Amino acid sequence: MFGLSWFNTLLAGVFIAAAISFVLLLKVDAPYGHAQRPGWGPVISNRWGWVLMELPALLAFVWFYWGGVNSGQTAALVLLLLWLLHYGHRSLIYPFTLPANSPPMPWLIVLLGAGYNSVNGYLQGTFIGHLAPHLDEAWLQDWRFYAGLVLFAAGYGLNKHSDWLLRRLAASCQPGEMKLPQGGGFRWVDQPNYLGEILTWLGFALASWSLAGLSFAVFTFANLAPRALRKHRWYKAEFAAYPKGRKAIWPYLL
């Protein structure tokens, strides 16, 4: 494990990077997924791009967590399992649910994502495994731990259900056809999968009661909210029957 000063420097850097990313992404749409376009350098298969981008988060967390003073504590092990659940699926299962003909991903996006995920895995694994004296048996009686678990589960479920609805919608479309997503969380927002991701990491931050966890939630919001706002404007321009009152990413607010 690196020293505490290194940990704090990286943690502050994540908050600064989140602010910079938010401003930049309001102006430029990151070139992956529906926004993929030429001009961003060499590309890689979308599936393998996701694997290479997300797997470092799983590996870094486990590497820096293991052997810490908290690594055998029940609360810390629960948080470890939540991390493995999310990133095991995100890096080893989700990529292979994507259509084989998905647009390729620029290597630039893969490398930036892998770099952030490595830093984030280090921050979360180090804090939970080594730096969190409150993650003892008494934490299992604290309301923040259970409220965080509930929020994590709600966000995770919303994210996965929304992704399933999008896959089902895509399968029902003819080539070149676009349909407005409906049902589930789409009754309130355009991007309930993004909302679910944000809620997931807010729950993780609450359950771990850490600035490291909060930095992840803030960074997630900073990267997803501009993308959701841009897609929201596109939906409203494209579909005359766009539901009145539906928001981009946060019900009733944004």
Protein Blocks (a to p, Z undefined) as FASTA:
>chain_A
ZZfklmmmmmmmmmmmmmmmmmmmmmpccdehjlgcehiapaddfklmmmmmmmmmmmmm
mmmmgopaklmpmklmmmmmmmmmmmmmmmmmmmmmpcfkbccddfklmmmmmmmmmmmm
mmmmmmmmmmmmklcfklmmpfklmmmmmmmmmmmmmmmmmmmmmmmmmmmpcehiacdd
eehjllmmmblmlmmmmmmmmmmmmmnopaklmmmmmmmmmmmmmmmmmmmmmmmmmmmk
lcehiafklghkZZ
